[in-house]
C-alpha cells in the first residue's frame, strides 16, 4: 500500500469514526503528512481531486451518469468532507434515477444529499435537492405500488393460467385413460363371455356322455369340479390386477386341462363317438377353446395399449393403476 492509499484509508476511518465529520483542507493536509504523504504527494492528490471533480461535472453535463458517479466517488475518496462534492455525487445519482427510474440511485441521492447538508448547515443546493428527492420518492413509491400491483395481477393471472392448463391437461389425460380403460373392460367382457360359453356347454356334455356311455366317473367329476371352481371365482372388472388375472387364469386352465383329458379319453368309447349330439358339443367346445385364445390375445393387446399410455409422462404423474395380463402357459387355450 502506497502513501496515497494509506491516506485514503485514513479518510474512510475518519468518516465512520469521527463525530465531527468536518475537516478543513488544512486539517486534511496535516493528516496526510502524518500518514506519510510528502508535500508533493499531497499537492498531487489535490490536483487529482480537482480533475475528478472537473471530469464528474463534464459527465454530469453530458448525462453520462455512471461515469459522473465514478468521478465524484474518486473525489470523495480524497476529501470526504466536501459538502460540494457530496452534493455533486447526490445530484448525479438523482439524475440517474430520473433518467433510468433506478430506485437504488434515488436512495443514494438521499444519502449523499443528507451528508452534504450535515457538512455544511443551510447549504441551499442540498436543501433544494432533498426537497426534490422527497417529492420524487413519493412519486416513485406510487409508481412502484402501481407496478407491483401490475406484477401481482400478472403473476396471479399466470398462476391461474398454469392451473387451467394443468386442469385441462388432467381432464384430457383422464378422459383418454377412461376411454382406454373402457376398451380394456370391453375386451375383458368378451373374455368372460367365451369362457362362460364353454362353461355352459359342459352340463350338456356331461348329460350326453352319461346317457350314451358308461364313462369313467372320475374324469367326469374332475370336469364338474373344475367348472364349479372356475364359476365360483368373481373378478372385479374395474381392477383387473395381475393377481386377479392370475387367479382367474389358473382356475380356467384347470378346467381346460380337465376338458382336454375328458375329450382325449372319449376316443376310447366308440359308442360315444357315434352320438351326433356329442360330436356337435365336442366341436363347439373345441371352437370355444380357439375363441378363448383369440379373445385373450385381444385383451392382452388392449391392456398393453392402456398400460403403455398411463406409464408415459405426464400421465405417470396422475397415479393410474395398470392392468394385469394373461400369461403364456403350456396349455393351448
RAKA-V608422 format. One line per field, one symbol per residue. ss: DSSP state (A for helix, B for strand, O for the rest). phi: phi as a letter, one per 40 degrees, with the letter a starting at -180 (. if undefined). burial: + if it has 9 or more other ideal C-beta (glycine too) atoms within 8 Angstrom, else -. A space follows every 10 residues. Layout:
BEGIN
ss->???
phi->???
burial->???
END
This chain:
BEGIN
ss->OOAAAAAAAA AAAAAAAOOO OOOOAAAAAA AAAAOOOOAA AAAAAAAAAA AAAAAAAAAA AOOOAAAAAA AAAAAAAAOO OOAAAAAAAA AAAAAAAAAA OOAAAAAAAA AAAAAAAAAO OOOAAAAAAA AAAAAAAAAA AAAAAAAAAA AAAAAAAAAA AAAAAAAAAA AAAAAAAAAA AAAAAAAAAA AAAAAAAAAA AAAAAAAAAA AAOOOOAAAA AAAAAAAAAA AAOOOOOOOO OAAAAAAAAA AAAAAAAAAA AAAAAAAAOA AAAOOAAAAA AAAAAAAAAA AAAAAAAAAA AAAAAAAAAA AOOOAAAAOO OOOOOOOOOO OOO
phi->.ccccccccc ccccdbbccc fabcdccccc ccccchccdc cccccccddc cccccccccc ccgccccccc ccccccdcac bccccccccc cccccccccb fccccccccc cccdccccca dgcddccccc cccccccccc cccccccccc cccccccccc cccccccccc cccccccccc cccccccccc ccccccdccc ccdccccccc cbaccdcccc cccccccccc cccbbcccbf cdcccccccc cccccccccc ccccccccbd cccccccccc cccccccccc ccdccccccd cccccccccc ccccdcccgc ccbcbcccbc ccb
burial->--++-+++++ ++-++----- --+----++- +++-+-+--- ++--++-++- -++-+++-++ ----+-+++- ++++++-+++ +++-++++++ +++++++--- --+-++-+++ +++++++-++ --+-+++-++ -++--++--+ --++------ ---------- --------++ --++-++--+ +-+++-++++ +++++-+++- ++-+++-+++ -+--+---++ -++++++-++ --+-+----+ +--++++++- ++++++++++ +++-++--+- -++-+--++- ++-+++-++- +++-++-+++ -++++++-++ ----+--+-- --+++----- --+
END
